[in-house]
Amino acid sequence: MTEGSFTAAQMEAITADDGPLGIIAGPGCGKTTVLAGRIAFLIRERGLDPSSILAVSFTTEAARALRAQVGQKLGSVASDVSIHTLHALGRRVIDTWAPRLGFD
C-alpha cells in the first residue's frame, strides 16, 4: 500500500485507531478501495489475524469487488478474511445457531 495512491481522508480512515469505523461516501468515491486498504493495513501493520476480520456489504457485487481488491493486496492470506453480504452473514448465523437453539 502506497500512501501516494490515497487521499489524506482515505489514509485517515485506513490508519484509524482501533474501534468502530464508519465510512460514508457517495458512489464512486473509493469506499471499496479504502476498506481493502484498511483490511490490508490491519493485517500487515497491526498484525491482526486475517480470520478475525469480518467485512459486510449490502450487495453481492460490492462483496465480490472487495474480495478481489483484498486479494490483490494480500494474496493467499485474503482467503482467511470473511467478506459477506448482509444476507449471507445472516444466513450463516441462522444456519449455525438455529439448531443449537432447538430450531429446524
N, C-alpha and C positions, 0 to 999 in steps of 0.2 A: 504494500500500500504506500503510495507516494502522496505526500501532503499537497503537492502541486496540482493533483487531479481533483481536489475537493475545495469548495469554498470555505471561508472561515466558519460560517454557520454549520456547514456539514461536518467539519473537523470537530467542532464543539460537541455535536451530537455523537460522533464516533468515539471520541475520547472522554465522554462524560463520566463523572464519578459513578460508583455503584448505586443501584437502586432503580426504581421505575424511570422510564424514559419515554416521553410521548413525542412523536414526530408528526407534525401536522403540516401538510403542504398539498398544493393542488396537483392535478395531473401533469406528468412530465417534468416534475421538479427534482427528480433524483432520489425519491424515498427508498426505492429498492436498492439503489447503489449505496445509500447511506446505511441501510440495515445490513447489507452484505459486508460493508466496511466495518460496522460495529461488531458483527459476529466474528470477523477475522481478527479484529483488534483484541476482543475479549479472550480469544483462544491463543493468539500469538504473543501478545504483550502482557496480558494479565494472567495467563496460564490456566484459564478455565478449561475444564473437561468438556470437549465438544458434546458429549451425551447429556450434559447438564443444561444445554441451551434449547429453548423452545421458541420458535417464531411462528406466529399465527397471522394468516392473511384472510381476507374475505373472499377472494376469488382463486380459482384453480390456476388461472393464467399468472396471477401475481405470485403464487406459491412456486410455480414452475420457474418463473424468472428469477426469483430469489434463490432457489436451489441451484440454478445454473451459475449465477454470479458468485455464490458462496463456493461452489465447486471450482470455479476459475481461481479464486483467491486462496483456497486451502487444499485443493487436490483431494486425495482419497479420504482425508480426515473429515471432509464435509459430509460424508455419508453418515457420520455419527450425530450430526446436528438434526434435531427434529423440526421439520418445517411442514406445517399443515395448514389447510384451510380451517376456518372455524367449524364448518360442518364435519370435516374428517376428524378433527380433535374431539368434538362432541360424540361422534360415533365410537371412537376409540375408548372414551371414558365410559360410555354406556356398555360397550362390549366387555370391558374389564370389570366394571363394578356391579352391573345388574345381577349377574349370577351370585356374586358374593353377598348381595343384599336380598337374595331369595326371589329374584325376578327371572322369568324365562327370557 
